[in-house]
C-alpha cells in the first residue's frame, strides 16, 4: 500500500521553488480490500461529527464576516 504526493504546480504555499518536498492532502480517503468488503482505513467524518464540522465551519465564516464588515 502506498500513497504518493506529486508536484501539482506552483501554489500560494510554495516557498522554495528548488525544494522537492510536497505535502499530500487526501480528502475522503478510504482504503478497502480488493473485493471492497473490508474497510482498512476511513478518513471520512461519520454522522454527527460531519454535521458538527460543517456547523463550526459555517459559524466561523459568520464571525469572520462580522469582524471584516463591522
Predicted model as a PDB file, atoms N, CA, C, CB and O in Angstrom, pLDDT in the B-factor column:
MODEL        1                                                                  
ATOM      1  N   UNK A   1       0.850  -1.166   0.000  1.00 72.00           N  
ATOM      2  CA  UNK A   1       0.000   0.000   0.000  1.00 72.00           C  
ATOM      3  C   UNK A   1       0.896   1.229   0.000  1.00 72.00           C  
ATOM      4  CB  UNK A   1      -0.967  -0.002   1.217  1.00 72.00           C  
ATOM      5  O   UNK A   1       1.805   1.337   0.823  1.00 72.00           O  
ATOM      6  N   UNK A   2       0.649   2.135  -0.899  1.00 77.00           N  
ATOM      7  CA  UNK A   2       1.443   3.358  -0.972  1.00 77.00           C  
ATOM      8  C   UNK A   2       0.569   4.507  -1.457  1.00 77.00           C  
ATOM      9  CB  UNK A   2       2.665   3.170  -1.905  1.00 77.00           C  
ATOM     10  O   UNK A   2      -0.304   4.327  -2.306  1.00 77.00           O  
ATOM     11  N   UNK A   3       0.815   5.678  -0.909  1.00 77.00           N  
ATOM     12  CA  UNK A   3       0.175   6.911  -1.362  1.00 77.00           C  
ATOM     13  C   UNK A   3       1.280   7.826  -1.859  1.00 77.00           C  
ATOM     14  CB  UNK A   3      -0.672   7.593  -0.216  1.00 77.00           C  
ATOM     15  O   UNK A   3       2.376   7.851  -1.298  1.00 77.00           O  
ATOM     16  N   UNK A   4       0.993   8.566  -2.895  1.00 74.00           N  
ATOM     17  CA  UNK A   4       2.013   9.422  -3.472  1.00 74.00           C  
ATOM     18  C   UNK A   4       1.509  10.841  -3.551  1.00 74.00           C  
ATOM     19  CB  UNK A   4       2.426   8.925  -4.852  1.00 74.00           C  
ATOM     20  O   UNK A   4       0.342  11.086  -3.855  1.00 74.00           O  
ATOM     21  N   UNK A   5       2.395  11.769  -3.275  1.00 70.00           N  
ATOM     22  CA  UNK A   5       2.119  13.180  -3.445  1.00 70.00           C  
ATOM     23  C   UNK A   5       3.065  13.698  -4.513  1.00 70.00           C  
ATOM     24  CB  UNK A   5       2.277  13.968  -2.103  1.00 70.00           C  
ATOM     25  O   UNK A   5       4.271  13.462  -4.428  1.00 70.00           O  
ATOM     26  N   UNK A   6       2.554  14.395  -5.512  1.00 66.00           N  
ATOM     27  CA  UNK A   6       3.386  14.876  -6.611  1.00 66.00           C  
ATOM     28  C   UNK A   6       3.167  16.368  -6.817  1.00 66.00           C  
ATOM     29  CB  UNK A   6       3.081  14.102  -7.909  1.00 66.00           C  
ATOM     30  O   UNK A   6       2.167  16.932  -6.374  1.00 66.00           O  
ATOM     31  N   UNK A   7       4.099  16.980  -7.483  1.00 62.00           N  
ATOM     32  CA  UNK A   7       4.036  18.406  -7.767  1.00 62.00           C  
ATOM     33  C   UNK A   7       2.839  18.709  -8.652  1.00 62.00           C  
ATOM     34  CB  UNK A   7       5.333  18.887  -8.435  1.00 62.00           C  
ATOM     35  O   UNK A   7       2.679  18.114  -9.717  1.00 62.00           O  
ATOM     36  N   UNK A   8       1.998  19.638  -8.207  1.00 62.00           N  
ATOM     37  CA  UNK A   8       0.805  19.996  -8.958  1.00 62.00           C  
ATOM     38  C   UNK A   8       0.822  21.420  -9.476  1.00 62.00           C  
ATOM     39  CB  UNK A   8      -0.396  19.796  -8.111  1.00 62.00           C  
ATOM     40  O   UNK A   8      -0.227  21.959  -9.827  1.00 62.00           O  
ATOM     41  N   UNK A   9       1.969  22.029  -9.529  1.00 62.00           N  
ATOM     42  CA  UNK A   9       2.064  23.414  -9.981  1.00 62.00           C  
ATOM     43  C   UNK A   9       2.353  24.327  -8.808  1.00 62.00           C  
ATOM     44  CB  UNK A   9       0.775  23.848 -10.689  1.00 62.00           C  
ATOM     45  O   UNK A   9       2.222  23.923  -7.653  1.00 62.00           O  
ATOM     46  N   UNK A  10       2.736  25.524  -9.091  1.00 59.00           N  
ATOM     47  CA  UNK A  10       3.065  26.466  -8.035  1.00 59.00           C  
ATOM     48  C   UNK A  10       1.783  27.026  -7.442  1.00 59.00           C  
ATOM     49  CB  UNK A  10       3.965  27.600  -8.566  1.00 59.00           C  
ATOM     50  O   UNK A  10       0.904  27.493  -8.167  1.00 59.00           O  
ATOM     51  N   UNK A  11       1.683  26.977  -6.127  1.00 57.00           N  
ATOM     52  CA  UNK A  11       0.517  27.487  -5.435  1.00 57.00           C  
ATOM     53  C   UNK A  11       0.909  28.570  -4.448  1.00 57.00           C  
ATOM     54  CB  UNK A  11      -0.216  26.362  -4.724  1.00 57.00           C  
ATOM     55  O   UNK A  11       2.058  29.012  -4.426  1.00 57.00           O  
ATOM     56  N   UNK A  12      -0.033  28.991  -3.642  1.00 55.00           N  
ATOM     57  CA  UNK A  12       0.227  30.046  -2.674  1.00 55.00           C  
ATOM     58  C   UNK A  12       1.191  29.598  -1.588  1.00 55.00           C  
ATOM     59  CB  UNK A  12      -1.068  30.508  -2.052  1.00 55.00           C  
ATOM     60  O   UNK A  12       1.906  30.424  -1.022  1.00 55.00           O  
ATOM     61  N   UNK A  13       1.224  28.307  -1.287  1.00 58.00           N  
ATOM     62  CA  UNK A  13       2.077  27.845  -0.204  1.00 58.00           C  
ATOM     63  C   UNK A  13       3.490  27.493  -0.667  1.00 58.00           C  
ATOM     64  CB  UNK A  13       1.451  26.651   0.456  1.00 58.00           C  
ATOM     65  O   UNK A  13       4.304  27.048   0.142  1.00 58.00           O  
ATOM     66  N   UNK A  14       3.792  27.680  -1.929  1.00 57.00           N  
ATOM     67  CA  UNK A  14       5.124  27.358  -2.440  1.00 57.00           C  
ATOM     68  C   UNK A  14       6.114  28.397  -1.946  1.00 57.00           C  
ATOM     69  CB  UNK A  14       5.130  27.292  -3.991  1.00 57.00           C  
ATOM     70  O   UNK A  14       6.018  29.567  -2.315  1.00 57.00           O  
ATOM     71  N   UNK A  15       7.063  27.986  -1.115  1.00 63.00           N  
ATOM     72  CA  UNK A  15       8.043  28.911  -0.557  1.00 63.00           C  
ATOM     73  C   UNK A  15       9.381  28.822  -1.254  1.00 63.00           C  
ATOM     74  CB  UNK A  15       8.225  28.651   0.909  1.00 63.00           C  
ATOM     75  O   UNK A  15      10.029  29.840  -1.497  1.00 63.00           O  
ATOM     76  N   UNK A  16       9.792  27.627  -1.574  1.00 61.00           N  
ATOM     77  CA  UNK A  16      11.105  27.433  -2.158  1.00 61.00           C  
ATOM     78  C   UNK A  16      10.954  26.630  -3.448  1.00 61.00           C  
ATOM     79  CB  UNK A  16      12.060  26.718  -1.160  1.00 61.00           C  
ATOM     80  O   UNK A  16      10.615  25.447  -3.408  1.00 61.00           O  
ATOM     81  N   UNK A  17      11.195  27.250  -4.557  1.00 62.00           N  
ATOM     82  CA  UNK A  17      10.996  26.600  -5.854  1.00 62.00           C  
ATOM     83  C   UNK A  17      11.941  25.413  -6.030  1.00 62.00           C  
ATOM     84  CB  UNK A  17      11.202  27.607  -6.991  1.00 62.00           C  
ATOM     85  O   UNK A  17      11.590  24.449  -6.711  1.00 62.00           O  
ATOM     86  N   UNK A  18      13.136  25.463  -5.431  1.00 65.00           N  
ATOM     87  CA  UNK A  18      14.109  24.387  -5.577  1.00 65.00           C  
ATOM     88  C   UNK A  18      13.838  23.218  -4.637  1.00 65.00           C  
ATOM     89  CB  UNK A  18      15.497  24.918  -5.336  1.00 65.00           C  
ATOM     90  O   UNK A  18      14.508  22.190  -4.738  1.00 65.00           O  
ATOM     91  N   UNK A  19      12.886  23.343  -3.737  1.00 63.00           N  
ATOM     92  CA  UNK A  19      12.613  22.307  -2.739  1.00 63.00           C  
ATOM     93  C   UNK A  19      11.764  21.197  -3.345  1.00 63.00           C  
ATOM     94  CB  UNK A  19      11.906  22.908  -1.507  1.00 63.00           C  
ATOM     95  O   UNK A  19      10.752  21.468  -3.993  1.00 63.00           O  
ATOM     96  N   UNK A  20      12.171  19.959  -3.137  1.00 61.00           N  
ATOM     97  CA  UNK A  20      11.449  18.810  -3.685  1.00 61.00           C  
ATOM     98  C   UNK A  20      10.508  18.155  -2.679  1.00 61.00           C  
ATOM     99  CB  UNK A  20      12.430  17.788  -4.185  1.00 61.00           C  
ATOM    100  O   UNK A  20      10.131  16.999  -2.872  1.00 61.00           O  
ATOM    101  N   UNK A  21      10.122  18.839  -1.631  1.00 63.00           N  
ATOM    102  CA  UNK A  21       9.220  18.276  -0.619  1.00 63.00           C  
ATOM    103  C   UNK A  21       7.806  18.742  -0.935  1.00 63.00           C  
ATOM    104  CB  UNK A  21       9.644  18.705   0.834  1.00 63.00           C  
ATOM    105  O   UNK A  21       7.548  19.938  -1.067  1.00 63.00           O  
ATOM    106  N   UNK A  22       6.895  17.784  -1.054  1.00 62.00           N  
ATOM    107  CA  UNK A  22       5.500  18.101  -1.369  1.00 62.00           C  
ATOM    108  C   UNK A  22       4.606  17.572  -0.255  1.00 62.00           C  
ATOM    109  CB  UNK A  22       5.082  17.497  -2.745  1.00 62.00           C  
ATOM    110  O   UNK A  22       4.832  16.477   0.260  1.00 62.00           O  
ATOM    111  N   UNK A  23       3.611  18.331   0.112  1.00 68.00           N  
ATOM    112  CA  UNK A  23       2.629  17.891   1.087  1.00 68.00           C  
ATOM    113  C   UNK A  23       1.497  17.189   0.362  1.00 68.00           C  
ATOM    114  CB  UNK A  23       2.099  19.078   1.922  1.00 68.00           C  
ATOM    115  O   UNK A  23       1.049  17.642  -0.691  1.00 68.00           O  
ATOM    116  N   UNK A  24       1.041  16.095   0.922  1.00 71.00           N  
ATOM    117  CA  UNK A  24      -0.098  15.383   0.350  1.00 71.00           C  
ATOM    118  C   UNK A  24      -1.342  15.685   1.162  1.00 71.00           C  
ATOM    119  CB  UNK A  24       0.165  13.861   0.304  1.00 71.00           C  
ATOM    120  O   UNK A  24      -1.308  15.620   2.391  1.00 71.00           O  
ATOM    121  N   UNK A  25      -2.422  16.010   0.506  1.00 74.00           N  
ATOM    122  CA  UNK A  25      -3.704  16.238   1.169  1.00 74.00           C  
ATOM    123  C   UNK A  25      -4.719  15.333   0.502  1.00 74.00           C  
ATOM    124  CB  UNK A  25      -4.144  17.748   1.094  1.00 74.00           C  
ATOM    125  O   UNK A  25      -5.037  15.495  -0.676  1.00 74.00           O  
ATOM    126  N   UNK A  26      -5.216  14.395   1.253  1.00 79.00           N  
ATOM    127  CA  UNK A  26      -6.160  13.422   0.725  1.00 79.00           C  
ATOM    128  C   UNK A  26      -7.504  13.643   1.412  1.00 79.00           C  
ATOM    129  CB  UNK A  26      -5.649  11.958   0.937  1.00 79.00           C  
ATOM    130  O   UNK A  26      -7.584  13.595   2.639  1.00 79.00           O  
ATOM    131  N   UNK A  27      -8.540  13.880   0.651  1.00 82.00           N  
ATOM    132  CA  UNK A  27      -9.880  14.108   1.192  1.00 82.00           C  
ATOM    133  C   UNK A  27     -10.733  12.876   0.952  1.00 82.00           C  
ATOM    134  CB  UNK A  27     -10.535  15.359   0.554  1.00 82.00           C  
ATOM    135  O   UNK A  27     -10.757  12.329  -0.151  1.00 82.00           O  
ATOM    136  N   UNK A  28     -11.431  12.445   1.987  1.00 85.00           N  
ATOM    137  CA  UNK A  28     -12.330  11.308   1.844  1.00 85.00           C  
ATOM    138  C   UNK A  28     -11.611  10.023   1.498  1.00 85.00           C  
ATOM    139  CB  UNK A  28     -13.352  11.597   0.800  1.00 85.00           C  
ATOM    140  O   UNK A  28     -12.126   9.212   0.729  1.00 85.00           O  
ATOM    141  N   UNK A  29     -10.433   9.829   2.053  1.00 88.00           N  
ATOM    142  CA  UNK A  29      -9.634   8.651   1.741  1.00 88.00           C  
ATOM    143  C   UNK A  29     -10.221   7.411   2.416  1.00 88.00           C  
ATOM    144  CB  UNK A  29      -8.173   8.861   2.180  1.00 88.00           C  
ATOM    145  O   UNK A  29     -10.419   7.391   3.630  1.00 88.00           O  
ATOM    146  N   UNK A  30     -10.493   6.385   1.623  1.00 91.00           N  
ATOM    147  CA  UNK A  30     -10.998   5.109   2.128  1.00 91.00           C  
ATOM    148  C   UNK A  30     -10.156   4.002   1.499  1.00 91.00           C  
ATOM    149  CB  UNK A  30     -12.534   4.919   1.802  1.00 91.00           C  
ATOM    150  O   UNK A  30     -10.042   3.917   0.276  1.00 91.00           O  
ATOM    151  N   UNK A  31      -9.569   3.159   2.342  1.00 90.00           N  
ATOM    152  CA  UNK A  31      -8.772   2.034   1.864  1.00 90.00           C  
ATOM    153  C   UNK A  31      -9.524   0.755   2.202  1.00 90.00           C  
ATOM    154  CB  UNK A  31      -7.335   2.033   2.497  1.00 90.00           C  
ATOM    155  O   UNK A  31      -9.789   0.461   3.368  1.00 90.00           O  
ATOM    156  N   UNK A  32      -9.861   0.004   1.167  1.00 91.00           N  
ATOM    157  CA  UNK A  32     -10.628  -1.227   1.346  1.00 91.00           C  
ATOM    158  C   UNK A  32      -9.877  -2.414   0.762  1.00 91.00           C  
ATOM    159  CB  UNK A  32     -12.012  -1.100   0.695  1.00 91.00           C  
ATOM    160  O   UNK A  32      -8.874  -2.260   0.064  1.00 91.00           O  
ATOM    161  N   UNK A  33     -10.382  -3.587   1.060  1.00 91.00           N  
ATOM    162  CA  UNK A  33      -9.832  -4.796   0.456  1.00 91.00           C  
ATOM    163  C   UNK A  33     -10.166  -4.794  -1.034  1.00 91.00           C  
ATOM    164  CB  UNK A  33     -10.388  -6.078   1.155  1.00 91.00           C  
ATOM    165  O   UNK A  33     -11.067  -4.071  -1.459  1.00 91.00           O  
ATOM    166  N   UNK A  34      -9.462  -5.586  -1.828  1.00 90.00           N  
ATOM    167  CA  UNK A  34      -9.726  -5.591  -3.274  1.00 90.00           C  
ATOM    168  C   UNK A  34     -11.175  -5.911  -3.640  1.00 90.00           C  
ATOM    169  CB  UNK A  34      -8.824  -6.585  -3.943  1.00 90.00           C  
ATOM    170  O   UNK A  34     -11.672  -5.431  -4.659  1.00 90.00           O  
ATOM    171  N   UNK A  35     -11.849  -6.705  -2.834  1.00 92.00           N  
ATOM    172  CA  UNK A  35     -13.246  -7.012  -3.126  1.00 92.00           C  
ATOM    173  C   UNK A  35     -14.202  -5.962  -2.573  1.00 92.00           C  
ATOM    174  CB  UNK A  35     -13.603  -8.367  -2.565  1.00 92.00           C  
ATOM    175  O   UNK A  35     -15.403  -6.018  -2.835  1.00 92.00           O  
ATOM    176  N   UNK A  36     -13.672  -4.995  -1.800  1.00 85.00           N  
ATOM    177  CA  UNK A  36     -14.480  -3.907  -1.275  1.00 85.00           C  
ATOM    178  C   UNK A  36     -15.301  -4.249  -0.050  1.00 85.00           C  
ATOM    179  CB  UNK A  36     -15.376  -3.429  -2.321  1.00 85.00           C  
ATOM    180  O   UNK A  36     -16.090  -3.421   0.405  1.00 85.00           O  
ATOM    181  N   UNK A  37     -15.140  -5.440   0.497  1.00 90.00           N  
ATOM    182  CA  UNK A  37     -15.946  -5.856   1.646  1.00 90.00           C  
ATOM    183  C   UNK A  37     -15.360  -5.394   2.979  1.00 90.00           C  
ATOM    184  CB  UNK A  37     -16.089  -7.360   1.654  1.00 90.00           C  
ATOM    185  O   UNK A  37     -16.115  -5.138   3.917  1.00 90.00           O  
ATOM    186  N   UNK A  38     -14.052  -5.281   3.085  1.00 94.00           N  
ATOM    187  CA  UNK A  38     -13.424  -4.919   4.350  1.00 94.00           C  
ATOM    188  C   UNK A  38     -12.800  -3.535   4.227  1.00 94.00           C  
ATOM    189  CB  UNK A  38     -12.359  -5.966   4.761  1.00 94.00           C  
ATOM    190  O   UNK A  38     -12.090  -3.249   3.263  1.00 94.00           O  
ATOM    191  N   UNK A  39     -13.070  -2.680   5.208  1.00 92.00           N  
ATOM    192  CA  UNK A  39     -12.504  -1.331   5.224  1.00 92.00           C  
ATOM    193  C   UNK A  39     -11.313  -1.327   6.183  1.00 92.00           C  
ATOM    194  CB  UNK A  39     -13.581  -0.261   5.649  1.00 92.00           C  
ATOM    195  O   UNK A  39     -11.453  -1.622   7.370  1.00 92.00           O  
ATOM    196  N   UNK A  40     -10.150  -0.990   5.649  1.00 92.00           N  
ATOM    197  CA  UNK A  40      -8.944  -0.928   6.470  1.00 92.00           C  
ATOM    198  C   UNK A  40      -8.746   0.447   7.083  1.00 92.00           C  
ATOM    199  CB  UNK A  40      -7.732  -1.301   5.646  1.00 92.00           C  
ATOM    200  O   UNK A  40      -8.284   0.563   8.218  1.00 92.00           O  
ATOM    201  N   UNK A  41      -9.089   1.484   6.341  1.00 91.00           N  
ATOM    202  CA  UNK A  41      -8.903   2.861   6.808  1.00 91.00           C  
ATOM    203  C   UNK A  41      -9.974   3.732   6.180  1.00 91.00           C  
ATOM    204  CB  UNK A  41      -7.477   3.394   6.460  1.00 91.00           C  
ATOM    205  O   UNK A  41     -10.259   3.624   4.987  1.00 91.00           O  
ATOM    206  N   UNK A  42     -10.564   4.598   6.996  1.00 90.00           N  
ATOM    207  CA  UNK A  42     -11.606   5.506   6.517  1.00 90.00           C  
ATOM    208  C   UNK A  42     -11.353   6.874   7.123  1.00 90.00           C  
ATOM    209  CB  UNK A  42     -13.036   4.985   6.882  1.00 90.00           C  
ATOM    210  O   UNK A  42     -11.432   7.037   8.340  1.00 90.00           O  
ATOM    211  N   UNK A  43     -11.051   7.859   6.286  1.00 89.00           N  
ATOM    212  CA  UNK A  43     -10.722   9.207   6.739  1.00 89.00           C  
ATOM    213  C   UNK A  43     -11.945  10.133   6.770  1.00 89.00           C  
ATOM    214  CB  UNK A  43      -9.654   9.801   5.842  1.00 89.00           C  
ATOM    215  O   UNK A  43     -11.825  11.292   7.165  1.00 89.00           O  
ATOM    216  N   UNK A  44     -13.095   9.648   6.368  1.00 91.00           N  
ATOM    217  CA  UNK A  44     -14.298  10.477   6.330  1.00 91.00           C  
ATOM    218  C   UNK A  44     -14.877  10.633   7.735  1.00 91.00           C  
ATOM    219  CB  UNK A  44     -15.351   9.866   5.376  1.00 91.00           C  
ATOM    220  O   UNK A  44     -14.754   9.738   8.572  1.00 91.00           O  
ATOM    221  N   UNK A  45     -15.507  11.777   7.979  1.00 90.00           N  
ATOM    222  CA  UNK A  45     -16.164  12.001   9.258  1.00 90.00           C  
ATOM    223  C   UNK A  45     -17.535  11.324   9.256  1.00 90.00           C  
ATOM    224  CB  UNK A  45     -16.300  13.518   9.548  1.00 90.00           C  
ATOM    225  O   UNK A  45     -18.308  11.495   8.314  1.00 90.00           O  
ATOM    226  N   UNK A  46     -17.837  10.558  10.303  1.00 91.00           N  
ATOM    227  CA  UNK A  46     -19.136   9.886  10.342  1.00 91.00           C  
ATOM    228  C   UNK A  46     -20.217  10.740  11.008  1.00 91.00           C  
ATOM    229  CB  UNK A  46     -19.010   8.563  11.072  1.00 91.00           C  
ATOM    230  O   UNK A  46     -19.932  11.487  11.944  1.00 91.00           O  
ATOM    231  N   UNK A  47     -21.437  10.630  10.532  1.00 93.00           N  
ATOM    232  CA  UNK A  47     -22.649  11.169  11.158  1.00 93.00           C  
ATOM    233  C   UNK A  47     -22.542  12.540  11.791  1.00 93.00           C  
ATOM    234  CB  UNK A  47     -23.095  10.248  12.173  1.00 93.00           C  
ATOM    235  O   UNK A  47     -22.335  13.541  11.105  1.00 93.00           O  
ATOM    236  N   UNK A  48     -22.685  12.576  13.117  1.00 96.00           N  
ATOM    237  CA  UNK A  48     -22.738  13.835  13.850  1.00 96.00           C  
ATOM    238  C   UNK A  48     -21.416  14.581  13.832  1.00 96.00           C  
ATOM    239  CB  UNK A  48     -23.151  13.583  15.270  1.00 96.00           C  
ATOM    240  O   UNK A  48     -21.408  15.807  13.950  1.00 96.00           O  
ATOM    241  N   UNK A  49     -20.303  13.884  13.689  1.00 94.00           N  
ATOM    242  CA  UNK A  49     -19.018  14.569  13.583  1.00 94.00           C  
ATOM    243  C   UNK A  49     -18.967  15.407  12.301  1.00 94.00           C  
ATOM    244  CB  UNK A  49     -17.856  13.549  13.609  1.00 94.00           C  
ATOM    245  O   UNK A  49     -18.410  16.505  12.297  1.00 94.00           O  
ATOM    246  N   UNK A  50     -19.540  14.895  11.229  1.00 93.00           N  
ATOM    247  CA  UNK A  50     -19.604  15.630   9.970  1.00 93.00           C  
ATOM    248  C   UNK A  50     -20.515  16.852  10.110  1.00 93.00           C  
ATOM    249  CB  UNK A  50     -20.105  14.713   8.834  1.00 93.00           C  
ATOM    250  O   UNK A  50     -20.170  17.940   9.650  1.00 93.00           O  
ATOM    251  N   UNK A  51     -21.666  16.675  10.740  1.00 96.00           N  
ATOM    252  CA  UNK A  51     -22.595  17.791  10.963  1.00 96.00           C  
ATOM    253  C   UNK A  51     -21.924  18.849  11.822  1.00 96.00           C  
ATOM    254  CB  UNK A  51     -23.906  17.301  11.633  1.00 96.00           C  
ATOM    255  O   UNK A  51     -22.022  20.039  11.523  1.00 96.00           O  
ATOM    256  N   UNK A  52     -21.237  18.429  12.897  1.00 96.00           N  
ATOM    257  CA  UNK A  52     -20.544  19.356  13.785  1.00 96.00           C  
ATOM    258  C   UNK A  52     -19.456  20.122  13.043  1.00 96.00           C  
ATOM    259  CB  UNK A  52     -19.942  18.606  14.968  1.00 96.00           C  
ATOM    260  O   UNK A  52     -19.296  21.327  13.238  1.00 96.00           O  
ATOM    261  N   UNK A  53     -18.712  19.425  12.197  1.00 94.00           N  
ATOM    262  CA  UNK A  53     -17.651  20.069  11.421  1.00 94.00           C  
ATOM    263  C   UNK A  53     -18.222  21.168  10.530  1.00 94.00           C  
ATOM    264  CB  UNK A  53     -16.903  19.031  10.568  1.00 94.00           C  
ATOM    265  O   UNK A  53     -17.696  22.280  10.497  1.00 94.00           O  
ATOM    266  N   UNK A  54     -19.296  20.856   9.809  1.00 96.00           N  
ATOM    267  CA  UNK A  54     -19.898  21.857   8.909  1.00 96.00           C  
ATOM    268  C   UNK A  54     -20.506  23.018   9.687  1.00 96.00           C  
ATOM    269  CB  UNK A  54     -20.974  21.207   8.031  1.00 96.00           C  
ATOM    270  O   UNK A  54     -20.433  24.160   9.234  1.00 96.00           O  
ATOM    271  N   UNK A  55     -21.098  22.756  10.832  1.00 97.00           N  
ATOM    272  CA  UNK A  55     -21.681  23.825  11.651  1.00 97.00           C  
ATOM    273  C   UNK A  55     -20.574  24.763  12.151  1.00 97.00           C  
ATOM    274  CB  UNK A  55     -22.474  23.227  12.854  1.00 97.00           C  
ATOM    275  O   UNK A  55     -20.731  25.982  12.090  1.00 97.00           O  
ATOM    276  N   UNK A  56     -19.470  24.215  12.640  1.00 97.00           N  
ATOM    277  CA  UNK A  56     -18.363  25.046  13.130  1.00 97.00           C  
ATOM    278  C   UNK A  56     -17.772  25.866  11.986  1.00 97.00           C  
ATOM    279  CB  UNK A  56     -17.265  24.168  13.783  1.00 97.00           C  
ATOM    280  O   UNK A  56     -17.438  27.036  12.172  1.00 97.00           O  
ATOM    281  N   UNK A  57     -17.640  25.262  10.806  1.00 96.00           N  
ATOM    282  CA  UNK A  57     -17.115  25.968   9.639  1.00 96.00           C  
ATOM    283  C   UNK A  57     -18.038  27.131   9.256  1.00 96.00           C  
ATOM    284  CB  UNK A  57     -16.951  24.997   8.448  1.00 96.00           C  
ATOM    285  O   UNK A  57     -17.569  28.232   8.968  1.00 96.00           O  
ATOM    286  N   UNK A  58     -19.352  26.878   9.254  1.00 97.00           N  
ATOM    287  CA  UNK A  58     -20.326  27.927   8.945  1.00 97.00           C  
ATOM    288  C   UNK A  58     -20.258  29.042   9.983  1.00 97.00           C  
ATOM    289  CB  UNK A  58     -21.751  27.343   8.881  1.00 97.00           C  
ATOM    290  O   UNK A  58     -20.249  30.222   9.631  1.00 97.00           O  
ATOM    291  N   UNK A  59     -20.212  28.674  11.256  1.00 97.00           N  
ATOM    292  CA  UNK A  59     -20.205  29.667  12.335  1.00 97.00           C  
ATOM    293  C   UNK A  59     -18.934  30.523  12.249  1.00 97.00           C  
ATOM    294  CB  UNK A  59     -20.301  28.969  13.726  1.00 97.00           C  
ATOM    295  O   UNK A  59     -19.010  31.735  12.451  1.00 97.00           O  
ATOM    296  N   UNK A  60     -17.792  29.939  11.960  1.00 97.00           N  
ATOM    297  CA  UNK A  60     -16.557  30.703  11.817  1.00 97.00           C  
ATOM    298  C   UNK A  60     -16.640  31.680  10.657  1.00 97.00           C  
ATOM    299  CB  UNK A  60     -15.375  29.767  11.623  1.00 97.00           C  
ATOM    300  O   UNK A  60     -16.101  32.782  10.750  1.00 97.00           O  
ATOM    301  N   UNK A  61     -17.308  31.305   9.557  1.00 96.00           N  
ATOM    302  CA  UNK A  61     -17.482  32.233   8.436  1.00 96.00           C  
ATOM    303  C   UNK A  61     -18.377  33.408   8.827  1.00 96.00           C  
ATOM    304  CB  UNK A  61     -18.076  31.500   7.224  1.00 96.00           C  
ATOM    305  O   UNK A  61     -18.139  34.539   8.403  1.00 96.00           O  
ATOM    306  N   UNK A  62     -19.412  33.140   9.639  1.00 97.00           N  
ATOM    307  CA  UNK A  62     -20.284  34.226  10.118  1.00 97.00           C  
ATOM    308  C   UNK A  62     -19.480  35.192  10.993  1.00 97.00           C  
ATOM    309  CB  UNK A  62     -21.498  33.651  10.918  1.00 97.00           C  
ATOM    310  O   UNK A  62     -19.570  36.407  10.817  1.00 97.00           O  
ATOM    311  N   UNK A  63     -18.704  34.663  11.923  1.00 96.00           N  
ATOM    312  CA  UNK A  63     -17.887  35.507  12.797  1.00 96.00           C  
ATOM    313  C   UNK A  63     -16.878  36.304  11.977  1.00 96.00           C  
ATOM    314  CB  UNK A  63     -17.160  34.650  13.854  1.00 96.00           C  
ATOM    315  O   UNK A  63     -16.687  37.494  12.226  1.00 96.00           O  
ATOM    316  N   UNK A  64     -16.233  35.671  11.010  1.00 96.00           N  
ATOM    317  CA  UNK A  64     -15.272  36.369  10.153  1.00 96.00           C  
ATOM    318  C   UNK A  64     -15.947  37.500   9.371  1.00 96.00           C  
ATOM    319  CB  UNK A  64     -14.609  35.380   9.181  1.00 96.00           C  
ATOM    320  O   UNK A  64     -15.365  38.570   9.198  1.00 96.00           O  
ATOM    321  N   UNK A  65     -17.172  37.260   8.902  1.00 95.00           N  
ATOM    322  CA  UNK A  65     -17.882  38.304   8.174  1.00 95.00           C  
ATOM    323  C   UNK A  65     -18.104  39.525   9.066  1.00 95.00           C  
ATOM    324  CB  UNK A  65     -19.226  37.774   7.649  1.00 95.00           C  
ATOM    325  O   UNK A  65     -17.899  40.659   8.635  1.00 95.00           O  
ATOM    326  N   UNK A  66     -18.526  39.285  10.317  1.00 96.00           N  
ATOM    327  CA  UNK A  66     -18.756  40.395  11.242  1.00 96.00           C  
ATOM    328  C   UNK A  66     -17.451  41.126  11.563  1.00 96.00           C  
ATOM    329  CB  UNK A  66     -19.405  39.884  12.536  1.00 96.00           C  
ATOM    330  O   UNK A  66     -17.437  42.354  11.652  1.00 96.00           O  
ATOM    331  N   UNK A  67     -16.365  40.390  11.737  1.00 95.00           N  
ATOM    332  CA  UNK A  67     -15.072  41.019  12.016  1.00 95.00           C  
ATOM    333  C   UNK A  67     -14.639  41.882  10.847  1.00 95.00           C  
ATOM    334  CB  UNK A  67     -14.002  39.959  12.316  1.00 95.00           C  
ATOM    335  O   UNK A  67     -14.131  42.981  11.067  1.00 95.00           O  
ATOM    336  N   UNK A  68     -14.817  41.435   9.622  1.00 95.00           N  
ATOM    337  CA  UNK A  68     -14.369  42.178   8.450  1.00 95.00           C  
ATOM    338  C   UNK A  68     -15.283  43.338   8.078  1.00 95.00           C  
ATOM    339  CB  UNK A  68     -14.252  41.253   7.287  1.00 95.00           C  
ATOM    340  O   UNK A  68     -14.815  44.309   7.482  1.00 95.00           O  
ATOM    341  N   UNK A  69     -16.569  43.270   8.408  1.00 94.00           N  
ATOM    342  CA  UNK A  69     -17.526  44.260   7.916  1.00 94.00           C  
ATOM    343  C   UNK A  69     -18.064  45.212   8.974  1.00 94.00           C  
ATOM    344  CB  UNK A  69     -18.661  43.564   7.285  1.00 94.00           C  
ATOM    345  O   UNK A  69     -18.814  46.132   8.646  1.00 94.00           O  
ATOM    346  N   UNK A  70     -17.707  45.016  10.205  1.00 86.00           N  
ATOM    347  CA  UNK A  70     -18.202  45.951  11.230  1.00 86.00           C  
ATOM    348  C   UNK A  70     -17.094  46.703  11.885  1.00 86.00           C  
ATOM    349  CB  UNK A  70     -18.989  45.225  12.279  1.00 86.00           C  
ATOM    350  O   UNK A  70     -17.343  47.526  12.766  1.00 86.00           O  
TER     351      UNK A  70                                                      
ENDMDL                                                                          
END                                                                             
